[in-house]
Amino acid sequence: MSEQDAEIEWLKAGVSCAALLERLPPVWQLDRTESTRHSLKYRCGTGKILIVNHDGRGWWDPLSDRKGDIFTLVQHLDPGLSFGEARRMLRDFVGIVPSFPAALRARGRRASCLSVFHRWDRCQPPSRGSPAWLYLTGQRGLPESILAAARLADAIREGPHGSAWFAHRDGAGLLTGIEMRGSDYRNFSAGGGKTLFRLPGGSGHLTRVAVCEAAVDAMSLAAIECSRRDTLYAATAGGMGPATITALQELLRDLAADPAGILIAATDADTAGRRHAARLEGLATEAGGRFDTILPPDRLNDWNDALRALMPVP
């Protein structure tokens, strides 16, 4: 191994992608509520998100297909740097420890004691008058018929402290993770993986897949559209990781083979939503499928805003 190759391996092993994001201007902020020990979510400004994984040695952009190691991260953040300039800069970051909050580490240890399957099974579906039911029908404006459909699909459970839990499932229907929402709480299950929240509008053949960013938005769109029987209402819980991409590609294979099949980007009306929709369009194009975009009306930000705007003023 040459001296240069040895240094490259030393920098890959010694520099954390998280530490670089926390210290290289402009500084990225850790989103504690949506991070786990193995998947750290960082934000910078409006609509910029990066996920750090592999114990700090890897990263990926959930709103594009960009990913890699510490060297590709440096050049992603500053495309004007040459490889030699990146090497020189990274020498100053060797051994620097990122500021993982102690609460995040403790939460990860506690959550890892039970798998997502056990946590899901230990919770009951929400019922009329339960805390999660009241949160979703009251604060979120979801009609009872939509909650009943989500119960029937085993897509929703009653979480602690009045929170609602939404199932992420792969193409085989296996639970991979849990999106968690409450009146002042937002999280994703530690030890679980994001694939897709899925709420079928009907029991027959589904030729239309509407992809939202959050499960509440998918359920809100289903309510606005009166649960179209040809539609699968799906949500990614934010950005799209490798498992979510795989789940979407599986759906797109079926959609592309059906003349009536179409993928709909039903994202938020903001910068992140536009990037999300562009990524979905790219996947649909790769699969040879039809694609369209719909946005919340009246310059509202998301589909739950649109649903609540339809509610009568008390």
C-alpha positions as a Python dict, from the first residue, in 0.01 Angstrom:
ca = {
    (1, 'M'): (0, 0, 0),
    (2, 'S'): (135, 342, -96),
    (3, 'E'): (173, 624, 155),
    (4, 'Q'): (-117, 809, -9),
    (5, 'D'): (-345, 503, 8),
    (6, 'A'): (-254, 453, 373),
    (7, 'E'): (-348, 810, 454),
    (8, 'I'): (-679, 776, 271),
    (9, 'E'): (-769, 470, 478),
    (10, 'W'): (-654, 650, 796),
    (11, 'L'): (-883, 947, 717),
    (12, 'K'): (-1179, 722, 636),
    (13, 'A'): (-1138, 543, 969),
    (14, 'G'): (-1056, 849, 1176),
    (15, 'V'): (-1302, 1117, 1061),
    (16, 'S'): (-1672, 1100, 1146),
    (17, 'C'): (-1918, 1234, 891),
    (18, 'A'): (-2126, 1363, 1184),
    (19, 'A'): (-1832, 1555, 1331),
    (20, 'L'): (-1766, 1714, 992),
    (21, 'L'): (-2127, 1829, 957),
    (22, 'E'): (-2127, 1971, 1310),
    (23, 'R'): (-1811, 2176, 1263),
    (24, 'L'): (-1771, 2264, 895),
    (25, 'P'): (-1953, 2592, 810),
    (26, 'P'): (-2237, 2622, 749),
    (27, 'V'): (-2302, 2408, 1058),
    (28, 'W'): (-2564, 2133, 1031),
    (29, 'Q'): (-2793, 2066, 1328),
    (30, 'L'): (-2880, 1720, 1458),
    (31, 'D'): (-3255, 1650, 1451),
    (32, 'R'): (-3280, 1465, 1782),
    (33, 'T'): (-3645, 1366, 1744),
    (34, 'E'): (-3587, 1184, 1414),
    (35, 'S'): (-3244, 1034, 1486),
    (36, 'T'): (-3144, 697, 1623),
    (37, 'R'): (-2801, 571, 1730),
    (38, 'H'): (-2752, 415, 1387),
    (39, 'S'): (-2919, 681, 1173),
    (40, 'L'): (-2842, 1044, 1256),
    (41, 'K'): (-3052, 1303, 1076),
    (42, 'Y'): (-2891, 1644, 1019),
    (43, 'R'): (-3059, 1958, 883),
    (44, 'C'): (-2916, 2278, 739),
    (45, 'G'): (-3141, 2569, 646),
    (46, 'T'): (-3466, 2498, 464),
    (47, 'G'): (-3505, 2163, 291),
    (48, 'K'): (-3147, 2036, 328),
    (49, 'I'): (-3118, 1696, 498),
    (50, 'L'): (-2836, 1444, 532),
    (51, 'I'): (-2836, 1109, 713),
    (52, 'V'): (-2520, 976, 877),
    (53, 'N'): (-2494, 596, 917),
    (54, 'H'): (-2239, 317, 953),
    (55, 'D'): (-2117, 459, 1286),
    (56, 'G'): (-2029, 789, 1125),
    (57, 'R'): (-1839, 641, 829),
    (58, 'G'): (-2118, 677, 574),
    (59, 'W'): (-2386, 925, 468),
    (60, 'W'): (-2672, 964, 225),
    (61, 'D'): (-2909, 1235, 103),
    (62, 'P'): (-3273, 1122, 148),
    (63, 'L'): (-3389, 1369, -119),
    (64, 'S'): (-3154, 1245, -391),
    (65, 'D'): (-2938, 945, -477),
    (66, 'R'): (-2619, 1100, -335),
    (67, 'K'): (-2430, 889, -78),
    (68, 'G'): (-2081, 773, 11),
    (69, 'D'): (-1794, 807, 259),
    (70, 'I'): (-1618, 1101, 421),
    (71, 'F'): (-1444, 1203, 96),
    (72, 'T'): (-1763, 1215, -109),
    (73, 'L'): (-1928, 1407, 177),
    (74, 'V'): (-1658, 1676, 169),
    (75, 'Q'): (-1697, 1717, -206),
    (76, 'H'): (-2077, 1711, -173),
    (77, 'L'): (-2058, 2000, 73),
    (78, 'D'): (-1794, 2189, -128),
    (79, 'P'): (-1794, 2071, -492),
    (80, 'G'): (-1505, 2304, -573),
    (81, 'L'): (-1254, 2110, -359),
    (82, 'S'): (-1006, 1883, -530),
    (83, 'F'): (-932, 1542, -380),
    (84, 'G'): (-597, 1666, -252),
    (85, 'E'): (-757, 1970, -89),
    (86, 'A'): (-1015, 1743, 73),
    (87, 'R'): (-739, 1524, 217),
    (88, 'R'): (-559, 1824, 366),
    (89, 'M'): (-878, 1957, 523),
    (90, 'L'): (-979, 1621, 672),
    (91, 'R'): (-651, 1587, 860),
    (92, 'D'): (-779, 1850, 1107),
    (93, 'F'): (-1089, 1640, 1184),
    (94, 'V'): (-921, 1309, 1273),
    (95, 'G'): (-1033, 1188, 1615),
    (96, 'I'): (-1294, 1460, 1673),
    (97, 'V'): (-1598, 1308, 1843),
    (98, 'P'): (-1945, 1427, 1733),
    (99, 'S'): (-2176, 1563, 1999),
    (100, 'F'): (-2429, 1282, 2015),
    (101, 'P'): (-2671, 1380, 2293),
    (102, 'A'): (-2660, 1147, 2593),
    (103, 'A'): (-3038, 1127, 2578),
    (104, 'L'): (-3017, 992, 2222),
    (105, 'R'): (-2776, 718, 2326),
    (106, 'A'): (-2988, 625, 2629),
    (107, 'R'): (-3304, 618, 2419),
    (108, 'G'): (-3136, 388, 2170),
    (109, 'R'): (-3032, 147, 2446),
    (110, 'R'): (-3383, 137, 2593),
    (111, 'A'): (-3556, 97, 2257),
    (112, 'S'): (-3324, -182, 2145),
    (113, 'C'): (-3452, -403, 2425),
    (114, 'L'): (-3769, -471, 2226),
    (115, 'S'): (-3799, -525, 1854),
    (116, 'V'): (-4043, -319, 1650),
    (117, 'F'): (-4260, -632, 1616),
    (118, 'H'): (-4292, -668, 1994),
    (119, 'R'): (-4357, -297, 2045),
    (120, 'W'): (-4626, -301, 1776),
    (121, 'D'): (-4792, -614, 1916),
    (122, 'R'): (-4799, -470, 2268),
    (123, 'C'): (-5009, -172, 2152),
    (124, 'Q'): (-5378, -179, 2062),
    (125, 'P'): (-5546, -16, 1762),
    (126, 'P'): (-5701, 320, 1856),
    (127, 'S'): (-6072, 309, 1934),
    (128, 'R'): (-6339, 576, 1949),
    (129, 'G'): (-6259, 806, 2242),
    (130, 'S'): (-5903, 680, 2301),
    (131, 'P'): (-5626, 944, 2330),
    (132, 'A'): (-5477, 874, 1986),
    (133, 'W'): (-5826, 866, 1830),
    (134, 'L'): (-5908, 1206, 1984),
    (135, 'Y'): (-5573, 1348, 1868),
    (136, 'L'): (-5626, 1234, 1509),
    (137, 'T'): (-5994, 1330, 1482),
    (138, 'G'): (-5961, 1651, 1685),
    (139, 'Q'): (-5624, 1816, 1619),
    (140, 'R'): (-5569, 1651, 1281),
    (141, 'G'): (-5929, 1654, 1157),
    (142, 'L'): (-5925, 1297, 1024),
    (143, 'P'): (-6272, 1143, 981),
    (144, 'E'): (-6356, 830, 1174),
    (145, 'S'): (-6405, 637, 849),
    (146, 'I'): (-6036, 686, 761),
    (147, 'L'): (-5924, 570, 1106),
    (148, 'A'): (-6148, 265, 1071),
    (149, 'A'): (-5987, 185, 734),
    (150, 'A'): (-5640, 223, 886),
    (151, 'R'): (-5739, -12, 1169),
    (152, 'L'): (-5865, -268, 918),
    (153, 'A'): (-5532, -251, 730),
    (154, 'D'): (-5341, -283, 1061),
    (155, 'A'): (-5167, 41, 970),
    (156, 'I'): (-5221, 224, 1300),
    (157, 'R'): (-5179, 160, 1671),
    (158, 'E'): (-5225, 353, 1995),
    (159, 'G'): (-4887, 474, 2123),
    (160, 'P'): (-4803, 607, 2469),
    (161, 'H'): (-4901, 956, 2587),
    (162, 'G'): (-5174, 999, 2326),
    (163, 'S'): (-4942, 943, 2031),
    (164, 'A'): (-5041, 756, 1715),
    (165, 'W'): (-4818, 488, 1564),
    (166, 'F'): (-4815, 422, 1189),
    (167, 'A'): (-4676, 101, 1039),
    (168, 'H'): (-4408, 96, 772),
    (169, 'R'): (-4420, -227, 574),
    (170, 'D'): (-4218, -375, 291),
    (171, 'G'): (-4356, -526, -28),
    (172, 'A'): (-4429, -856, 149),
    (173, 'G'): (-4632, -678, 417),
    (174, 'L'): (-4373, -727, 692),
    (175, 'L'): (-4344, -453, 954),
    (176, 'T'): (-4010, -272, 925),
    (177, 'G'): (-4058, 33, 1146),
    (178, 'I'): (-4303, 269, 1316),
    (179, 'E'): (-4366, 636, 1242),
    (180, 'M'): (-4475, 807, 1565),
    (181, 'R'): (-4674, 1130, 1592),
    (182, 'G'): (-4841, 1321, 1875),
    (183, 'S'): (-4957, 1673, 1947),
    (184, 'D'): (-4602, 1778, 2043),
    (185, 'Y'): (-4406, 1466, 1949),
    (186, 'R'): (-4251, 1327, 1630),
    (187, 'N'): (-4021, 1028, 1602),
    (188, 'F'): (-3941, 704, 1422),
    (189, 'S'): (-3883, 376, 1602),
    (190, 'A'): (-3524, 307, 1705),
    (191, 'G'): (-3407, -21, 1558),
    (192, 'G'): (-3668, -1, 1283),
    (193, 'G'): (-3632, 90, 917),
    (194, 'K'): (-3834, 323, 696),
    (195, 'T'): (-4003, 162, 397),
    (196, 'L'): (-4359, 283, 327),
    (197, 'F'): (-4674, 354, 525),
    (198, 'R'): (-4953, 195, 320),
    (199, 'L'): (-5327, 263, 333),
    (200, 'P'): (-5524, 103, 48),
    (201, 'G'): (-5830, 298, -66),
    (202, 'G'): (-6004, -22, -170),
    (203, 'S'): (-5972, -398, -155),
    (204, 'G'): (-5931, -454, -529),
    (205, 'H'): (-5657, -392, -785),
    (206, 'L'): (-5471, -67, -708),
    (207, 'T'): (-5348, 118, -1017),
    (208, 'R'): (-5269, 454, -857),
    (209, 'V'): (-5009, 513, -583),
    (210, 'A'): (-5012, 854, -412),
    (211, 'V'): (-4693, 915, -214),
    (212, 'C'): (-4699, 1171, 68),
    (213, 'E'): (-4426, 1263, 313),
    (214, 'A'): (-4603, 1173, 640),
    (215, 'A'): (-4863, 912, 731),
    (216, 'V'): (-5103, 1180, 858),
    (217, 'D'): (-5080, 1351, 518),
    (218, 'A'): (-5150, 1023, 336),
    (219, 'M'): (-5458, 966, 551),
    (220, 'S'): (-5563, 1330, 497),
    (221, 'L'): (-5538, 1292, 119),
    (222, 'A'): (-5743, 972, 142),
    (223, 'A'): (-6009, 1168, 332),
    (224, 'I'): (-6008, 1453, 77),
    (225, 'E'): (-6039, 1208, -212),
    (226, 'C'): (-6301, 997, -31),
    (227, 'S'): (-6061, 699, -40),
    (228, 'R'): (-6039, 632, -411),
    (229, 'R'): (-6076, 259, -456),
    (230, 'D'): (-5798, 248, -717),
    (231, 'T'): (-5541, 420, -493),
    (232, 'L'): (-5276, 313, -246),
    (233, 'Y'): (-5208, 606, -12),
    (234, 'A'): (-4844, 582, 92),
    (235, 'A'): (-4595, 786, 294),
    (236, 'T'): (-4219, 782, 330),
    (237, 'A'): (-4185, 952, 673),
    (238, 'G'): (-3963, 1221, 527),
    (239, 'G'): (-3672, 1145, 297),
    (240, 'M'): (-3623, 823, 106),
    (241, 'G'): (-3358, 577, 218),
    (242, 'P'): (-3246, 261, 36),
    (243, 'A'): (-3529, 45, 174),
    (244, 'T'): (-3791, 303, 75),
    (245, 'I'): (-3643, 324, -274),
    (246, 'T'): (-3663, -55, -304),
    (247, 'A'): (-4027, -54, -190),
    (248, 'L'): (-4115, 216, -444),
    (249, 'Q'): (-3933, 34, -723),
    (250, 'E'): (-4133, -281, -648),
    (251, 'L'): (-4458, -83, -673),
    (252, 'L'): (-4342, 90, -991),
    (253, 'R'): (-4272, -241, -1164),
    (254, 'D'): (-4639, -331, -1124),
    (255, 'L'): (-4759, 18, -1218),
    (256, 'A'): (-4543, 30, -1532),
    (257, 'A'): (-4686, -304, -1648),
    (258, 'D'): (-5044, -172, -1617),
    (259, 'P'): (-5172, 79, -1878),
    (260, 'A'): (-5376, 245, -1603),
    (261, 'G'): (-5088, 252, -1354),
    (262, 'I'): (-4960, 588, -1231),
    (263, 'L'): (-4740, 720, -950),
    (264, 'I'): (-4856, 1046, -790),
    (265, 'A'): (-4623, 1272, -592),
    (266, 'A'): (-4846, 1427, -325),
    (267, 'T'): (-4572, 1606, -135),
    (268, 'D'): (-4565, 1925, 71),
    (269, 'A'): (-4564, 2257, -112),
    (270, 'D'): (-4214, 2361, -7),
    (271, 'T'): (-3853, 2320, -118),
    (272, 'A'): (-3813, 1977, 43),
    (273, 'G'): (-4142, 1866, -111),
    (274, 'R'): (-4032, 1972, -459),
    (275, 'R'): (-3706, 1779, -421),
    (276, 'H'): (-3903, 1480, -294),
    (277, 'A'): (-4135, 1496, -598),
    (278, 'A'): (-3838, 1523, -835),
    (279, 'R'): (-3688, 1209, -684),
    (280, 'L'): (-4019, 1024, -727),
    (281, 'E'): (-4041, 1139, -1088),
    (282, 'G'): (-3690, 1007, -1149),
    (283, 'L'): (-3786, 665, -1011),
    (284, 'A'): (-4101, 656, -1224),
    (285, 'T'): (-3902, 750, -1535),
    (286, 'E'): (-3645, 478, -1465),
    (287, 'A'): (-3926, 223, -1438),
    (288, 'G'): (-4098, 346, -1754),
    (289, 'G'): (-4414, 433, -1563),
    (290, 'R'): (-4658, 723, -1573),
    (291, 'F'): (-4617, 1007, -1325),
    (292, 'D'): (-4803, 1313, -1202),
    (293, 'T'): (-4784, 1567, -920),
    (294, 'I'): (-5060, 1710, -703),
    (295, 'L'): (-5015, 1985, -445),
    (296, 'P'): (-5228, 2108, -155),
    (297, 'P'): (-5467, 2381, -275),
    (298, 'D'): (-5473, 2750, -182),
    (299, 'R'): (-5099, 2766, -112),
    (300, 'L'): (-5135, 2545, 194),
    (301, 'N'): (-4821, 2359, 298),
    (302, 'D'): (-4937, 1998, 335),
    (303, 'W'): (-5238, 1772, 293),
    (304, 'N'): (-5336, 1780, 659),
    (305, 'D'): (-5349, 2160, 637),
    (306, 'A'): (-5576, 2114, 334),
    (307, 'L'): (-5802, 1871, 519),
    (308, 'R'): (-5834, 2094, 825),
    (309, 'A'): (-5913, 2392, 600),
    (310, 'L'): (-6222, 2201, 488),
    (311, 'M'): (-6347, 2162, 846),
    (312, 'P'): (-6641, 2385, 944),
    (313, 'V'): (-6551, 2681, 1163),
    (314, 'P'): (-6690, 2618, 1515),
}
